[in-house]
Amino acid sequence: MPPKSFFKRNILQTSMYLDSTKKKEIFAKHGKSNTDTGSSEAQIALFSYRISHLTGHLKSNKKDYNTERALRILVGKRRRLLDYLVETDIERYRAIIKELGIRK
């Protein structure tokens, strides 16, 4: 069994792909402010970032079915938010689609 310092060192060295500073940066860019976490545009941008990360993970780990399931759930959540934007404000929908490059 390795010493306890081994585990502490590895925990500190690993960095999360989505930390609070990255979230604030996404919210500041796509929301009304960096604390605007509830707007549809900010949530869609956050989901898109997470989807791109999980897609990259699945390219190298093809049999990771739990991540595949999480990816499908995220895509569904983003789709529902985009459908909501289409119904409420089509201009905001077009702006976020163009900004994120979601559609081909």
DAFEN-V393297 format. One record per residue. N is the residue number from 1. D_FIRST is the distance of its C-alpha to the first C-alpha in Angstrom with 1 decimal. Layout:
BEGIN
n=N d_first=D_FIRST
n=N d_first=D_FIRST
END
This chain:
BEGIN
n=1 d_first=0.0
n=2 d_first=3.8
n=3 d_first=6.6
n=4 d_first=9.0
n=5 d_first=11.5
n=6 d_first=10.0
n=7 d_first=10.7
n=8 d_first=14.0
n=9 d_first=15.1
n=10 d_first=14.8
n=11 d_first=16.6
n=12 d_first=19.3
n=13 d_first=19.9
n=14 d_first=20.5
n=15 d_first=24.1
n=16 d_first=25.8
n=17 d_first=28.8
n=18 d_first=30.9
n=19 d_first=30.7
n=20 d_first=33.4
n=21 d_first=35.3
n=22 d_first=35.5
n=23 d_first=36.8
n=24 d_first=39.4
n=25 d_first=40.5
n=26 d_first=41.1
n=27 d_first=42.9
n=28 d_first=45.0
n=29 d_first=46.0
n=30 d_first=46.8
n=31 d_first=47.5
n=32 d_first=50.1
n=33 d_first=47.8
n=34 d_first=44.1
n=35 d_first=43.9
n=36 d_first=45.7
n=37 d_first=43.0
n=38 d_first=45.3
n=39 d_first=47.8
n=40 d_first=47.8
n=41 d_first=47.7
n=42 d_first=44.6
n=43 d_first=42.7
n=44 d_first=43.9
n=45 d_first=42.7
n=46 d_first=39.2
n=47 d_first=39.0
n=48 d_first=40.2
n=49 d_first=37.5
n=50 d_first=34.8
n=51 d_first=36.5
n=52 d_first=36.6
n=53 d_first=32.9
n=54 d_first=32.1
n=55 d_first=34.6
n=56 d_first=32.9
n=57 d_first=29.5
n=58 d_first=31.3
n=59 d_first=32.9
n=60 d_first=29.6
n=61 d_first=28.0
n=62 d_first=31.0
n=63 d_first=29.4
n=64 d_first=27.8
n=65 d_first=30.3
n=66 d_first=28.9
n=67 d_first=29.6
n=68 d_first=32.9
n=69 d_first=33.8
n=70 d_first=33.0
n=71 d_first=35.1
n=72 d_first=38.0
n=73 d_first=37.9
n=74 d_first=38.0
n=75 d_first=40.9
n=76 d_first=42.7
n=77 d_first=42.4
n=78 d_first=43.6
n=79 d_first=46.5
n=80 d_first=47.5
n=81 d_first=47.7
n=82 d_first=49.7
n=83 d_first=52.0
n=84 d_first=52.5
n=85 d_first=53.4
n=86 d_first=55.9
n=87 d_first=57.6
n=88 d_first=57.8
n=89 d_first=58.2
n=90 d_first=58.5
n=91 d_first=58.7
n=92 d_first=55.3
n=93 d_first=54.0
n=94 d_first=55.6
n=95 d_first=54.3
n=96 d_first=50.6
n=97 d_first=50.9
n=98 d_first=52.4
n=99 d_first=50.0
n=100 d_first=46.8
n=101 d_first=48.3
n=102 d_first=47.3
n=103 d_first=50.4
n=104 d_first=51.6
END
